[in-house]
Amino acid sequence: MALEERKNGKSKRVGLATLPTGAITTAYRAVVDLTCGACGHPIQLGELFSRHAPHKGAIHVAPACTRCRPLRVSDAGEGL
């Protein structure tokens, strides 16, 4: 999977990652400082994070730090 960067974006897509539940999600790398939408913990420039819906039925998604949603990025992930 090619590394993707949005111009003027807040993150770069790194690739697929596995959550502790075994579910697959997308891992992102912060290109600006962010705040976790679940706990308020800072996500600093360069740190990995995922995204989650803050509540069931939510239209938007919020960043989730690795404290709230630990990630295991596959070795095949690019940009690490």
C-alpha positions in Angstrom: 0.0 0.0 0.0 1.4 3.4 -1.0 2.0 6.0 1.7 -0.7 8.7 1.3 -0.4 12.3 2.4 -3.1 14.8 2.0 -2.0 18.4 1.3 -2.7 20.6 4.3 -3.9 17.5 6.2 -3.4 16.5 9.8 -2.2 12.9 9.2 -0.6 10.5 6.8 -2.1 7.0 6.3 0.5 4.4 7.3 -1.3 1.2 6.5 -3.3 -1.5 8.1 -3.0 -2.3 11.8 -4.6 -4.8 14.2 -6.5 -3.8 17.4 -6.3 -6.0 20.5 -9.7 -7.4 19.6 -8.3 -8.7 16.4 -10.2 -6.1 14.3 -8.4 -4.5 11.4 -8.1 -0.7 11.3 -6.1 1.9 9.5 -3.1 3.4 11.2 -2.2 7.1 10.7 0.8 9.2 11.6 0.2 12.7 12.9 1.7 15.5 10.8 0.5 18.1 13.4 -0.2 17.8 17.1 -3.6 16.4 17.7 -5.8 15.5 20.7 -7.4 12.1 21.3 -11.1 12.3 20.9 -11.7 9.7 23.6 -9.5 10.7 26.5 -8.0 14.1 25.6 -4.4 12.8 25.6 -2.1 14.6 23.2 -1.1 12.9 20.0 2.3 14.4 19.1 3.8 15.1 15.7 5.0 11.7 14.3 3.0 9.5 16.6 0.7 6.7 15.4 -3.0 6.8 16.0 -6.3 5.4 14.7 -9.7 7.0 14.2 -13.0 6.1 15.9 -16.6 7.2 15.9 -17.1 9.0 19.3 -20.5 7.4 19.7 -22.7 4.9 17.8 -24.3 6.6 14.8 -21.7 9.4 14.7 -21.2 11.0 11.3 -17.6 12.2 12.0 -14.6 10.3 13.3 -12.1 11.5 15.9 -8.4 10.6 16.4 -7.8 7.9 19.0 -4.4 7.6 20.7 -2.6 4.3 21.2 -3.5 4.4 24.9 -7.2 4.2 24.1 -6.8 1.9 21.0 -3.4 0.1 21.0 -2.3 -0.8 17.5 -0.1 -3.5 16.1 1.1 -2.3 12.7 2.1 -5.1 10.3 5.8 -5.4 9.2 4.6 -4.8 5.7 3.3 -1.3 6.7 5.0 1.5 4.9 6.3 4.7 6.3 7.4 3.3 9.7 
